[in-house]
Amino acid sequence: MLSSRLKISLFTLAACAGFTPAFAQEPVTAADTAWIAQSVPEETVYGSKDALDARKTWVGMIDSAVKSLEMGEFYFENKKGEALAPVLDSIRAAATRGVRVRIIADGVFYRKMPATVNSLRQVKNIRVRIIDFGRLGGGVMHAKYFIVDGTDAYVGSQNMDWRSLSQIHEIGVRMKSARIAETFRRVFYSDWAAAAVSDIKGKDEPAPKFDAQPVTAKSPQALTLGGERISAYPAFGPKGMVPGNCAAEIDEIIRLINSAQSEIRAQVMYYSLERRKGGEWRELDNALRGAAKRGVSVKLIFADWDMKGKKADAARALARVPNIAVRISSIPPSSRGPIEFARVEHCKYMTVDGRTAVISTSNWEYDYFYASRDAAMILTGKKPAAILNGIFNAAWTGPYAAPVSQTGGQKKSLAED
């Protein structure tokens, strides 16, 4: 069980009940601009004044759609009156006004929760394909991204789940960039073709033509974020199934860790050395240990979900390495009662040396990098790293995190989350 200092009292919950996160103002959507977005659990002290509110950002982006909306999502799960409902209303409204909506969802989770996807499937101008990524790569369609009019893209840890927008801590990034959007569309239409067998609306139309050079590590895109000129490029998983000469995410994460000179900060839901089909995976663990051996300060925050057994052993082993500190975060329950599969740190981001940031959909586990479709953005610049470090420090020093040696897991996770 968790340490006593993490057992948040009813008094504390009541005090936080009226707390309103100090999110940044909605942006002017200038071209070649990026903004970091955050979702925070209600009744917590989280909320960065330098980040956008993801739910407002999603609605604003979708409401602006004129021609197309493409969504590569792990799953959809709505609840009446909750935070995802306005997003779904915006998707339906876009389709009704003639926007061409295309959705890819994962087959494993579609079978578990088909209702919201099926409701969208009934709307004119919305087509849905269910992808069996187990057949393609051995894992799942775990990415969470969407593209508006081929010019505006969002990627982050948020699933299309009402809980992701109001009951879970999440990080994402919006990018107003035609080149970046087109690069994500290349991945989308590669998966769209692979999922064609699941389409129930008849004859397919041709995929769009892609004219721009894909955004890659060797050919990044310049963006403005928080008034600073930065460079950015996407990376994808699984390694070996990355179209358009884009980078494999695991290669970029390892490269960045190996390049670190002073500090690494990361917050991810899962950290594991296990492989689903057996054996251990040491690639990431060895890179972190190597950085620490060079004198790099490594601080890591993991969620308390499934923090037991081999996962807990791996986290504790890392924490015993000089220059590595590990904390486990546990979000307190909601005052409205238990909420299944919620109240958790679901973020997936990393900063290196205060100058590079990674915002991802991948947990730190073998299958997310080598078997599943995932996506990340690598942002080089002081401002994105500073914003994420601010979010990290709020979690690290806040009331929900404790050193791994003092904690143990208590929640059961939603499989493949």
KOLZA-325896 format. One record per residue (C-alpha): residue in three letters; x, y, z; residue number from 1. Coordinates in Angstrom, 3 decimals, m for minus. Example, Ala and Ser with C-alpha at 12.3 -4.5 7.8 and 13.67 -1.06 7.14 Angstrom:
<sites>
  code        px        py        pz  pos
   ALA    12.300    m4.500     7.800    1
   SER    13.670    m1.060     7.140    2
</sites>
This chain:
<sites>
  code        px        py        pz  pos
   MET     0.000     0.000     0.000    1
   LEU     0.977     3.635    m0.322    2
   SER     2.805     5.609     2.290    3
   SER     0.689     7.520     4.780    4
   ARG     1.654    10.897     3.341    5
   LEU    m0.035     9.897     0.089    6
   LYS    m3.326     9.049     1.734    7
   ILE    m5.082    12.285     0.962    8
   SER    m7.611    13.254     3.607    9
   LEU   m11.218    14.151     2.938   10
   PHE   m10.343    17.637     4.098   11
   THR    m7.713    17.949     1.374   12
   LEU   m10.107    16.636    m1.241   13
   ALA   m12.741    19.117    m0.175   14
   ALA   m10.224    21.937    m0.325   15
   CYS    m9.270    20.958    m3.883   16
   ALA   m12.845    20.467    m5.082   17
   GLY   m13.176    24.068    m6.216   18
   PHE    m9.685    24.285    m7.714   19
   THR    m9.568    25.558   m11.300   20
   PRO    m6.362    24.874   m13.253   21
   ALA    m4.647    28.017   m14.532   22
   PHE    m4.374    26.871   m18.141   23
   ALA    m3.032    29.159   m20.845   24
   GLN    m5.412    31.131   m23.047   25
   GLU    m6.595    29.611   m26.323   26
   PRO    m4.070    30.385   m29.065   27
   VAL    m4.232    32.327   m32.267   28
   THR    m3.813    29.514   m34.768   29
   ALA    m0.907    30.862   m36.779   30
   ALA     0.867    28.518   m39.167   31
   ASP     4.012    26.712   m38.023   32
   THR     3.151    27.121   m34.357   33
   ALA     2.951    24.571   m31.535   34
   TRP     1.379    24.499   m28.067   35
   ILE     1.707    21.980   m25.251   36
   ALA    m1.621    20.842   m23.818   37
   GLN    m2.474    19.178   m20.522   38
   SER    m5.399    17.283   m19.017   39
   VAL    m5.622    17.090   m15.245   40
   PRO    m7.743    15.048   m12.846   41
   GLU   m10.448    17.107   m11.215   42
   GLU    m9.864    18.060    m7.554   43
   THR    m6.082    17.952    m7.866   44
   VAL    m3.474    20.694    m7.604   45
   TYR    m2.310    20.087   m11.176   46
   GLY    m2.646    22.537   m14.071   47
   SER     0.104    24.497   m15.822   48
   LYS    m0.449    28.134   m16.762   49
   ASP     1.904    27.503   m19.691   50
   ALA    m0.165    24.660   m21.183   51
   LEU    m3.505    24.621   m22.956   52
   ASP    m6.565    22.768   m21.686   53
   ALA    m6.671    19.724   m23.979   54
   ARG   m10.465    19.438   m24.040   55
   LYS   m10.900    23.033   m25.243   56
   THR    m8.087    22.596   m27.735   57
   TRP    m9.682    19.478   m29.225   58
   VAL   m13.077    21.114   m29.642   59
   GLY   m11.533    24.239   m31.160   60
   MET    m9.497    22.247   m33.656   61
   ILE   m12.384    20.030   m34.746   62
   ASP   m14.788    22.969   m34.981   63
   SER   m12.338    24.645   m37.374   64
   ALA   m12.348    21.693   m39.800   65
   VAL   m13.495    22.514   m43.319   66
   LYS   m12.356    19.584   m45.462   67
   SER   m11.079    16.614   m43.482   68
   LEU   m10.591    15.064   m40.066   69
   GLU    m8.447    11.944   m39.654   70
   MET    m8.176    10.246   m36.270   71
   GLY    m5.818     7.408   m35.314   72
   GLU    m7.054     6.392   m31.872   73
   PHE    m6.632     3.497   m29.458   74
   TYR   m10.311     3.514   m28.492   75
   PHE   m13.386     5.694   m27.870   76
   GLU   m15.361     5.635   m24.612   77
   ASN   m18.036     8.227   m23.871   78
   LYS   m20.223     8.848   m20.846   79
   LYS   m23.222    11.150   m21.033   80
   GLY   m22.563    14.563   m19.577   81
   GLU   m18.817    14.023   m19.240   82
   ALA   m15.830    15.751   m20.830   83
   LEU   m15.660    13.795   m24.101   84
   ALA   m19.278    14.525   m25.076   85
   PRO   m18.550    18.018   m26.518   86
   VAL   m15.678    16.530   m28.549   87
   LEU   m17.957    13.871   m30.037   88
   ASP   m20.583    16.539   m30.737   89
   SER   m17.934    18.497   m32.630   90
   ILE   m16.976    15.439   m34.676   91
   ARG   m20.609    14.792   m35.620   92
   ALA   m21.165    18.479   m36.418   93
   ALA   m18.085    18.499   m38.660   94
   ALA   m19.387    15.496   m40.584   95
   THR   m22.841    17.075   m40.866   96
   ARG   m21.400    20.202   m42.483   97
   GLY   m19.572    18.041   m45.044   98
   VAL   m16.159    17.407   m43.448   99
   ARG   m14.733    14.039   m44.528  100
   VAL   m14.123    12.170   m41.245  101
   ARG   m11.990     9.030   m41.162  102
   ILE   m11.323     7.095   m37.938  103
   ILE    m8.996     4.179   m37.183  104
   ALA    m9.509     2.376   m33.879  105
   ASP    m7.813    m0.639   m32.344  106
   GLY    m9.482    m4.019   m32.773  107
   VAL    m8.759    m5.357   m29.284  108
   PHE   m10.400    m2.443   m27.529  109
   TYR   m13.182    m2.061   m30.073  110
   ARG   m14.354    m5.512   m29.059  111
   LYS   m14.325    m4.411   m25.412  112
   MET   m16.083    m1.073   m25.882  113
   PRO   m17.764    m0.728   m29.302  114
   ALA   m20.667     1.584   m28.417  115
   THR   m19.098     5.016   m28.994  116
   VAL   m17.343     3.967   m32.202  117
   ASN   m20.549     2.418   m33.521  118
   SER   m22.496     5.589   m32.771  119
   LEU   m20.022     7.592   m34.855  120
   ARG   m20.146     4.988   m37.604  121
   GLN   m23.826     5.770   m38.172  122
   VAL   m23.176     9.397   m39.116  123
   LYS   m22.998    10.381   m42.761  124
   ASN   m19.460    11.373   m43.862  125
   ILE   m17.847     9.381   m41.013  126
   ARG   m16.057     6.184   m41.937  127
   VAL   m14.448     3.910   m39.368  128
   ARG   m11.918     1.138   m39.784  129
   ILE   m10.909    m1.267   m37.055  130
   ILE    m7.280    m2.304   m37.264  131
   ASP    m5.919    m5.643   m36.124  132
   PHE    m2.445    m4.513   m35.181  133
   GLY    m1.749    m7.841   m33.534  134
   ARG    m1.710    m9.342   m37.008  135
   LEU     0.489    m6.565   m38.371  136
   GLY     3.009    m5.963   m35.595  137
   GLY     2.047    m8.189   m32.703  138
   GLY     0.688    m5.401   m30.499  139
   VAL    m2.116    m2.841   m30.630  140
   MET    m3.029     0.435   m32.313  141
   HIS    m1.954     2.469   m29.283  142
   ALA    m1.400     5.905   m30.886  143
   LYS    m3.622     8.874   m30.053  144
   TYR    m3.565    11.582   m32.737  145
   PHE    m5.792    13.477   m35.132  146
   ILE    m5.312    15.785   m38.104  147
   VAL    m7.539    18.665   m39.230  148
   ASP    m7.612    19.761   m42.894  149
   GLY    m4.125    18.359   m43.446  150
   THR    m2.622    21.368   m41.670  151
   ASP    m3.249    21.000   m37.920  152
   ALA    m2.257    17.958   m35.846  153
   TYR    m2.527    16.836   m32.231  154
   VAL    m0.719    13.925   m30.576  155
   GLY    m0.472    13.004   m26.921  156
   SER    m1.206    10.539   m24.171  157
   GLN    m4.956    11.259   m24.086  158
   ASN    m7.217     8.501   m25.344  159
   MET   m10.648     9.413   m26.750  160
   ASP   m12.037     8.621   m23.330  161
   TRP   m14.068    10.933   m21.096  162
   ARG   m11.744    10.067   m18.222  163
   SER    m8.679    11.207   m20.165  164
   LEU   m10.000    14.766   m20.222  165
   SER   m11.127    15.088   m16.607  166
   GLN    m9.904    12.231   m14.410  167
   ILE    m6.377    11.397   m15.631  168
   HIS    m3.127    13.358   m15.887  169
   GLU    m2.140    13.642   m19.568  170
   ILE     0.188    15.619   m21.852  171
   GLY    m0.068    16.346   m25.579  172
   VAL     1.028    18.811   m28.234  173
   ARG    m0.840    20.687   m30.945  174
   MET     1.078    21.607   m34.105  175
   LYS    m0.209    23.985   m36.752  176
   SER     2.086    22.802   m39.540  177
   ALA     1.166    21.415   m42.952  178
   ARG     4.369    19.363   m43.191  179
   ILE     3.948    17.761   m39.784  180
   ALA     0.256    17.131   m40.438  181
   GLU     1.049    15.511   m43.771  182
   THR     3.674    13.290   m42.138  183
   PHE     1.052    12.032   m39.695  184
   ARG    m1.342    11.519   m42.611  185
   ARG     1.200     9.249   m44.291  186
   VAL     1.107     7.014   m41.215  187
   PHE    m2.675     7.266   m41.001  188
   TYR    m3.275     6.178   m44.595  189
   SER    m0.755     3.365   m44.318  190
   ASP    m2.812     2.001   m41.419  191
   TRP    m6.094     2.895   m43.159  192
   ALA    m5.156     0.643   m46.069  193
   ALA    m4.130    m2.144   m43.695  194
   ALA    m7.526    m1.962   m41.963  195
   ALA    m9.620    m1.911   m45.157  196
   VAL   m11.228    m5.291   m44.499  197
   SER   m13.134    m3.862   m41.517  198
   ASP   m14.797    m1.037   m43.483  199
   ILE   m18.573    m1.552   m43.720  200
   LYS   m19.415     1.501   m45.832  201
   GLY   m18.462     0.100   m49.185  202
   LYS   m16.085     1.278   m51.884  203
   ASP   m12.974     3.096   m50.772  204
   GLU   m11.814     6.408   m52.147  205
   PRO    m8.152     6.967   m53.040  206
   ALA    m5.770     8.210   m50.386  207
   PRO    m4.665    11.833   m50.746  208
   LYS    m1.519    12.632   m52.637  209
   PHE     1.426    13.632   m50.486  210
   ASP     3.649    16.290   m51.985  211
   ALA     5.682    17.699   m49.112  212
   GLN     8.889    16.129   m47.877  213
   PRO     8.157    14.147   m44.681  214
   VAL     9.328    15.723   m41.444  215
   THR    12.187    13.611   m40.136  216
   ALA    15.150    13.883   m37.794  217
   LYS    17.267    14.896   m40.794  218
   SER    14.640    17.294   m42.115  219
   PRO    12.852    18.799   m39.075  220
   GLN    10.167    21.477   m39.121  221
   ALA    10.715    24.909   m37.620  222
   LEU     7.917    25.960   m35.258  223
   THR     7.210    28.746   m32.818  224
   LEU     6.330    27.624   m29.285  225
   GLY     5.886    30.127   m26.485  226
   GLY     7.622    32.817   m28.510  227
   GLU    10.711    30.675   m29.173  228
   ARG    11.751    29.284   m32.536  229
   ILE    12.183    25.531   m32.120  230
   SER    12.623    22.520   m34.387  231
   ALA    10.389    19.468   m34.325  232
   TYR     9.934    16.076   m35.928  233
   PRO     7.806    12.994   m35.253  234
   ALA     8.893     9.474   m34.490  235
   PHE     6.764     6.351   m34.576  236
   GLY     6.453     2.766   m33.465  237
   PRO     6.672    m0.058   m33.976  238
   LYS    10.254    m0.127   m35.092  239
   GLY    10.345    m1.763   m38.497  240
   MET     6.896    m0.449   m39.492  241
   VAL     7.574     3.278   m39.774  242
   PRO     6.602     4.796   m43.157  243
   GLY     8.057     7.814   m44.916  244
   ASN    11.640     7.421   m43.685  245
   CYS    10.540     8.663   m40.270  246
   ALA    12.463     7.757   m37.149  247
   ALA    11.595     4.878   m34.855  248
   GLU    10.650     6.316   m31.482  249
   ILE    12.789     3.955   m29.423  250
   ASP    15.864     4.894   m31.465  251
   GLU    15.266     8.582   m30.767  252
   ILE    14.681     8.062   m27.045  253
   ILE    17.864     6.015   m26.698  254
   ARG    19.823     8.554   m28.754  255
   LEU    18.629    11.420   m26.572  256
   ILE    19.384     9.576   m23.333  257
   ASN    22.842     8.698   m24.637  258
   SER    23.440    12.357   m25.532  259
   ALA    22.406    13.705   m22.108  260
   GLN    25.074    15.731   m20.323  261
   SER    23.366    17.073   m17.201  262
   GLU    19.789    15.917   m16.586  263
   ILE    16.951    13.671   m17.713  264
   ARG    13.389    14.112   m16.471  265
   ALA    10.643    11.684   m17.486  266
   GLN     7.118    10.857   m16.445  267
   VAL     5.477     7.754   m17.881  268
   MET     2.730     5.425   m16.789  269
   TYR     4.495     2.082   m17.112  270
   TYR     8.131     1.056   m16.820  271
   SER     8.894    m2.591   m17.408  272
   LEU    11.744    m4.881   m18.405  273
   GLU     9.352    m7.663   m19.354  274
   ARG     8.458    m8.798   m22.848  275
   ARG     4.990   m10.181   m23.390  276
   LYS     6.347   m13.301   m25.054  277
   GLY     8.947   m13.839   m22.360  278
   GLY    12.444   m12.672   m21.579  279
   GLU    13.818    m9.307   m20.522  280
   TRP    14.331    m6.085   m22.431  281
   ARG    17.281    m4.054   m21.143  282
   GLU    17.830    m1.487   m23.924  283
   LEU    16.160     1.466   m22.183  284
   ASP    17.238     0.413   m18.705  285
   ASN    20.866     0.180   m19.807  286
   ALA    20.706     3.639   m21.430  287
   LEU    19.368     5.222   m18.223  288
   ARG    22.030     3.492   m16.145  289
   GLY    24.696     4.599   m18.599  290
   ALA    23.570     8.219   m18.343  291
   ALA    23.636     8.060   m14.553  292
   LYS    27.126     6.553   m14.650  293
   ARG    28.261     9.575   m16.688  294
   GLY    27.003    11.829   m13.880  295
   VAL    23.665    12.760   m15.442  296
   SER    20.907    13.462   m12.911  297
   VAL    17.988    11.167   m13.780  298
   LYS    14.574    11.700   m12.170  299
   LEU    11.645     9.475   m13.108  300
   ILE     7.964     9.436   m12.122  301
   PHE     5.890     6.312   m12.713  302
   ALA     2.232     5.664   m11.993  303
   ASP     1.116     3.420    m9.160  304
   TRP    m0.939     1.219   m11.491  305
   ASP     0.468    m2.318   m11.441  306
   MET     3.474    m1.126    m9.458  307
   LYS     4.023    m4.579    m8.025  308
   GLY     5.958    m7.726    m8.827  309
   LYS     8.536    m7.369   m11.580  310
   LYS     7.475    m3.800   m12.423  311
   ALA     8.106    m2.703    m8.844  312
   ASP    11.384    m4.619    m8.789  313
   ALA    12.563    m2.846   m11.948  314
   ALA    11.682     0.591   m10.541  315
   ARG    13.372    m0.116    m7.209  316
   ALA    16.470    m1.453    m8.934  317
   LEU    16.764     1.769   m10.938  318
   ALA    16.309     3.837    m7.784  319
   ARG    19.317     2.125    m6.207  320
   VAL    21.594     3.419    m8.981  321
   PRO    23.595     6.524    m8.004  322
   ASN    22.215     9.655    m9.731  323
   ILE    18.815     8.019   m10.415  324
   ALA    15.773     8.912    m8.310  325
   VAL    12.369     7.305    m8.851  326
   ARG     9.034     8.389    m7.437  327
   ILE     5.670     6.671    m7.712  328
   SER     2.610     8.888    m8.029  329
   SER    m0.872     8.047    m6.807  330
   ILE    m3.751    10.384    m7.653  331
   PRO    m6.310    10.471    m4.808  332
   PRO    m9.859     9.226    m5.400  333
   SER   m12.570    11.540    m6.663  334
   SER   m15.060    12.911    m4.160  335
   ARG   m17.827    11.596    m6.404  336
   GLY   m16.766     8.029    m5.658  337
   PRO   m14.681     5.328    m7.355  338
   ILE   m14.056     5.847   m11.090  339
   GLU   m12.842     2.720   m12.848  340
   PHE    m9.642     3.030   m14.892  341
   ALA    m9.032     6.620   m13.802  342
   ARG    m7.208     8.853   m11.298  343
   VAL    m3.786     7.972   m12.682  344
   GLU    m0.633     9.487   m14.158  345
   HIS    m0.968     8.553   m17.835  346
   CYS     1.585    11.114   m19.128  347
   LYS     4.375     9.981   m21.421  348
   TYR     7.052    12.664   m21.799  349
   MET    10.761    13.250   m21.274  350
   THR    13.126    16.226   m21.236  351
   VAL    16.886    16.161   m21.710  352
   ASP    19.318    18.870   m20.558  353
   GLY    16.567    21.502   m20.539  354
   ARG    16.721    21.784   m24.324  355
   THR    14.926    18.783   m25.830  356
   ALA    11.486    17.347   m25.119  357
   VAL     9.682    14.172   m26.158  358
   ILE     5.876    13.998   m25.988  359
   SER     4.661    10.496   m26.684  360
   THR     1.869     7.937   m26.668  361
   SER     4.204     5.093   m25.615  362
   ASN     4.698     3.553   m22.210  363
   TRP     8.247     2.458   m21.468  364
   GLU     7.814    m1.202   m22.235  365
   TYR     9.113    m3.338   m25.111  366
   ASP     5.841    m3.977   m26.921  367
   TYR     4.953    m0.296   m27.204  368
   PHE     8.142     0.384   m29.142  369
   TYR     8.485    m2.864   m31.085  370
   ALA     4.965    m4.257   m31.601  371
   SER     2.411    m1.427   m31.396  372
   ARG     1.554     1.669   m33.389  373
   ASP     2.608     4.646   m31.297  374
   ALA     3.680     8.200   m32.040  375
   ALA     5.837    10.920   m30.512  376
   MET     7.063    14.423   m31.191  377
   ILE    10.645    15.463   m30.480  378
   LEU    10.861    19.194   m29.808  379
   THR    14.242    20.917   m29.623  380
   GLY    14.165    24.219   m27.772  381
   LYS    14.330    25.602   m24.249  382
   LYS    10.667    26.602   m24.029  383
   PRO     9.006    23.190   m24.511  384
   ALA    11.506    21.628   m22.110  385
   ALA    10.851    24.391   m19.571  386
   ILE     7.070    23.916   m19.744  387
   LEU     7.370    20.158   m19.308  388
   ASN     9.930    20.548   m16.528  389
   GLY     7.477    22.812   m14.755  390
   ILE     4.797    20.143   m15.023  391
   PHE     7.300    17.519   m13.892  392
   ASN     8.414    19.537   m10.867  393
   ALA     4.790    20.078    m9.814  394
   ALA     4.333    16.307    m9.807  395
   TRP     7.722    15.536    m8.233  396
   THR     7.294    17.928    m5.300  397
   GLY     3.520    17.669    m5.071  398
   PRO     1.356    15.708    m2.618  399
   TYR     0.878    12.595    m4.773  400
   ALA     4.427    11.293    m5.324  401
   ALA     6.713     9.378    m2.976  402
   PRO    10.060     7.585    m3.388  403
   VAL     9.560     4.130    m4.844  404
   SER    11.000     2.462    m1.736  405
   GLN     8.018     3.773     0.260  406
   THR     5.293     2.667    m2.129  407
   GLY     3.530    m0.351    m3.541  408
   GLY     0.932    m0.776    m6.238  409
   GLN    m2.740    m0.743    m5.473  410
   LYS    m4.685    m0.178    m8.684  411
   LYS    m5.464    m2.582   m11.463  412
   SER    m4.821    m1.062   m14.886  413
   LEU    m6.898    m1.117   m18.010  414
   ALA    m4.951    m3.660   m20.048  415
   GLU    m2.816    m2.137   m22.803  416
   ASP    m3.516     1.395   m21.571  417
</sites>
